[in-house]
């Protein structure tokens, strides 16, 4: 039973990393970022390309993916999102368009396929990332054999969650982010550079998604549509936990991950996903503001 719970915990960990960025981005900026799933995909491709072209190890791919996707997120915020603040549906459509552009850029190898040029690691085919030998096999916890790579995912997610908590609650930037989440107009009136803080928030959330992509690449084939469903799963966690709430996001990710794992073991993946959706709908109906939500002023 412990191994099943641990599978759910590792699934919840991936969901948590994806949802953390969405939670603080939507909470602070009021932006539904449909390109967030593509940041997961880009992070996975960073692991693929860094291994093929830079001969970099899986360990190096983790910080490299964070930097690359954070930079990409910053570009998207500066060029697209910043011009659409306060226009929820416009940002939804615009970021959806950005997601399609990123996805097709990978699929068409940045247009080089039209010139008959192939870039190893890109294209429509599945790419694989080798898990380091240290993360292969199993570790024993309480007499139960646990997959070492899944344990690694849980540990990395825990570390990044603590880092996110520290940034939000123990740094000046985090204080500004929380002020913007509570009341952006009042925060601006108090002298906070809302646009700059929003840009940093967007970049940080994108970086977390990139790390999630690297970790997904270790147990799932990498393809241009890898992140398509991740944005939906991430938003389910966000609305279940409560907008802008770190604790709510953490609890919701664990709840949905464990539910998915337990039902999948008992039945199959399709029924498990249906049960997860039903659970989310039930929580939203009973508590529309989420399990743990900030009170806005």
C-alpha positions in Angstrom: 0.0 0.0 0.0 2.9 2.3 0.8 4.2 2.0 -2.8 0.8 3.0 -4.2 0.6 6.0 -1.9 4.1 7.0 -3.0 3.1 6.8 -6.7 0.3 9.2 -5.9 2.7 11.4 -4.0 5.0 11.6 -7.0 2.1 12.4 -9.3 1.0 15.1 -6.9 4.5 16.5 -6.8 4.6 17.0 -10.5 1.1 18.7 -10.3 2.3 20.8 -7.5 5.3 22.2 -9.4 3.1 23.0 -12.4 0.4 24.5 -10.2 2.7 26.7 -8.0 3.5 28.9 -10.9 -0.1 29.1 -12.0 -1.3 29.9 -8.4 1.0 32.9 -7.9 0.7 34.1 -11.5 -3.1 34.0 -11.5 -3.3 35.3 -8.0 -1.0 38.2 -8.5 -1.7 39.1 -12.1 -5.2 37.8 -12.8 -3.8 36.1 -15.9 -5.0 32.7 -17.2 -1.7 31.5 -18.8 -2.6 28.9 -21.3 1.0 28.7 -22.4 2.1 27.3 -18.9 1.9 23.7 -20.1 4.2 24.6 -23.0 6.8 25.7 -20.4 6.7 22.2 -19.0 7.3 20.9 -22.5 10.1 23.3 -23.1 11.7 22.2 -19.9 11.6 18.6 -21.1 13.2 19.6 -24.4 15.9 21.4 -22.5 16.8 18.1 -20.9 16.8 16.4 -24.3 18.8 19.0 -26.2 21.3 19.6 -23.4 22.1 15.9 -23.3 22.4 15.6 -27.1 24.2 18.9 -27.9 26.0 19.9 -24.7 26.6 16.4 -23.4 25.2 17.8 -20.1 24.0 15.5 -17.4 20.5 15.2 -16.1 21.6 17.0 -13.0 22.7 20.1 -15.0 19.4 20.0 -17.0 17.4 20.9 -13.9 18.8 24.4 -13.2 19.3 24.9 -17.0 15.6 24.3 -17.6 14.7 26.7 -14.9 16.8 29.5 -16.4 15.6 28.9 -20.0 11.9 28.7 -19.2 12.1 31.6 -16.8 13.7 33.7 -19.5 11.1 32.5 -22.0 8.3 33.4 -19.5 9.8 36.8 -19.0 9.8 37.4 -22.8 6.1 36.3 -23.1 5.1 38.6 -20.2 6.9 41.6 -21.7 5.7 41.1 -25.2 2.2 39.8 -24.8 0.8 39.6 -21.3 1.8 43.0 -20.1 -0.3 44.7 -22.8 -3.4 42.8 -21.7 -3.7 43.3 -17.9 -7.3 43.5 -16.8 -8.6 41.8 -19.9 -9.0 38.2 -18.7 -10.4 36.6 -21.9 -7.9 38.5 -24.1 -5.0 37.1 -22.0 -6.5 33.6 -22.2 -6.7 33.7 -26.0 -3.3 35.4 -26.4 -1.5 32.9 -24.3 -3.3 30.1 -26.0 -1.9 31.5 -29.3 1.6 31.7 -27.7 1.2 28.0 -26.6 0.4 27.0 -30.2 3.4 28.9 -31.6 5.8 27.3 -29.1 4.3 23.9 -29.8 4.5 24.2 -33.6 8.0 25.7 -33.4 9.2 22.5 -31.7 7.3 20.3 -34.1 8.6 22.2 -37.2 12.1 22.5 -35.7 11.8 26.3 -35.8 10.9 26.3 -39.5 14.1 24.5 -40.5 12.1 21.5 -41.8 11.0 23.7 -44.7 14.6 24.0 -45.7 15.2 20.3 -45.4 17.3 20.7 -42.2 16.8 18.4 -39.3 17.7 19.2 -35.7 18.4 16.2 -33.5 16.1 16.2 -30.5 13.3 18.3 -32.2 10.5 17.3 -34.5 7.3 15.3 -34.1 8.9 12.1 -32.9 9.2 10.9 -29.3 12.4 11.8 -27.5 13.8 10.0 -24.5 15.9 11.2 -21.6 18.2 8.7 -19.7 17.7 8.7 -16.0 21.1 8.8 -14.1 22.3 5.4 -12.7 22.0 6.8 -9.2 18.2 7.2 -9.7 17.6 3.8 -11.2 16.3 0.9 -9.2 14.6 1.1 -5.9 15.1 2.3 -2.3 13.7 0.6 0.8 11.4 2.7 3.0 9.8 1.0 5.9 10.5 -2.4 4.3 8.7 -1.4 1.1 10.6 -1.0 -2.2 10.1 2.5 -3.6 11.2 3.6 -7.1 14.3 5.7 -6.6 13.3 8.2 -9.3 9.9 8.8 -7.9 11.6 9.5 -4.5 13.9 12.0 -6.2 10.8 13.8 -7.7 9.3 14.1 -4.2 12.5 15.4 -2.7 13.1 18.0 -5.5 9.5 19.2 -5.3 9.7 19.5 -1.5 12.9 21.6 -1.9 11.3 23.9 -4.5 8.1 24.3 -2.5 10.2 25.4 0.5 12.1 27.8 -1.7 8.8 29.2 -3.0 7.5 29.6 0.5 10.8 31.4 1.5 10.5 33.7 -1.5 6.9 34.6 -0.8 7.1 35.0 2.9 10.7 35.9 3.8 11.8 38.3 1.0 10.8 41.8 0.0 9.7 40.6 -3.4 7.5 38.0 -1.9 5.9 40.6 0.4 5.1 42.7 -2.7 3.6 39.7 -4.5 1.3 39.0 -1.5 0.3 42.6 -1.4 -0.6 42.5 -5.1 -2.6 39.3 -4.7 -4.6 40.9 -1.9 -5.2 44.3 -3.6 -3.2 45.3 -6.7 -4.5 48.9 -6.7 -3.6 49.6 -3.1 -0.2 48.0 -3.7 0.4 50.3 -6.6 -0.7 53.3 -4.5 1.8 52.3 -1.9 4.7 52.6 -4.4 5.1 49.0 -5.5 6.2 48.6 -9.1 3.4 46.2 -10.0 4.6 45.6 -13.6 8.1 44.6 -12.5 6.9 42.3 -9.7 4.4 40.7 -12.1 7.2 40.1 -14.6 9.4 38.4 -12.0 6.4 36.4 -10.7 5.6 35.2 -14.3 9.3 34.2 -14.9 9.6 32.3 -11.6 6.4 30.4 -12.2 7.6 29.5 -15.7 10.9 28.3 -14.3 9.1 25.9 -11.9 7.2 24.5 -14.8 10.4 24.0 -16.7 11.8 21.9 -13.8 8.6 19.9 -13.8 9.2 19.2 -17.5 12.7 17.8 -16.8 11.4 15.5 -14.2 8.6 14.3 -16.4 11.1 13.5 -19.1 12.6 10.8 -16.9 9.5 8.6 -17.1 7.6 9.8 -20.1 8.5 10.3 -23.7 9.0 13.9 -24.7 6.9 15.2 -27.6 5.6 18.7 -28.7 2.2 18.0 -27.1 3.7 16.9 -23.7 2.4 20.0 -21.9 -1.1 20.2 -23.5 -2.9 18.5 -20.6 -0.7 19.8 -17.9 -2.2 23.3 -17.9 -5.6 21.8 -17.3 -4.4 19.7 -14.5 -2.5 22.7 -13.0 -5.6 24.9 -13.0 -7.6 22.1 -11.4 -5.1 22.2 -8.5 -5.2 26.0 -8.3 -9.0 26.3 -8.2 -9.3 23.4 -5.8 -6.7 24.8 -3.4 -7.7 28.5 -3.6 -6.3 31.3 -5.7 -2.9 32.6 -4.5 -2.7 30.1 -1.6 0.5 28.2 -1.3 -0.9 25.9 1.4 -4.1 25.3 -0.7 -2.0 24.4 -3.8 0.1 22.0 -1.8 -3.0 20.3 -0.2 -4.9 20.1 -3.5 -2.0 18.7 -5.4 -1.5 15.9 -2.8 -5.3 15.2 -2.7 -5.7 14.9 -6.5 -2.5 13.0 -7.0 -3.4 10.4 -4.4 -7.0 10.1 -5.6 -5.7 9.5 -9.2 -3.2 6.9 -8.1 -5.6 5.0 -5.8 -8.5 4.9 -8.3 -6.1 4.0 -11.2 -4.7 1.0 -9.3 -8.2 -0.2 -8.4 -9.7 0.4 -11.9 -7.9 2.2 -14.7 -6.5 5.5 -15.7 -9.6 6.7 -17.5 -11.9 6.1 -14.6 -9.3 7.7 -12.3 -9.3 10.9 -14.3 -13.1 11.0 -14.3 -13.1 10.6 -10.5 -10.5 13.4 -10.1 -12.7 15.7 -12.3 -15.8 14.8 -10.2 -13.9 15.6 -7.0 -12.8 19.0 -8.3 -16.3 19.8 -9.4 -17.7 18.8 -6.0 -15.2 20.9 -4.1 -15.9 23.9 -6.4 -19.6 23.6 -5.8 -19.3 23.2 -2.1 -16.6 25.8 -1.6 -16.2 28.1 -4.7 -13.3 30.0 -3.2 -11.2 26.8 -2.9 -10.0 24.9 0.2 -7.6 27.7 1.3 -8.0 31.1 -0.3 -6.7 34.6 0.4 -9.3 37.2 1.4 -9.0 40.1 -0.9 -9.4 43.6 0.3 
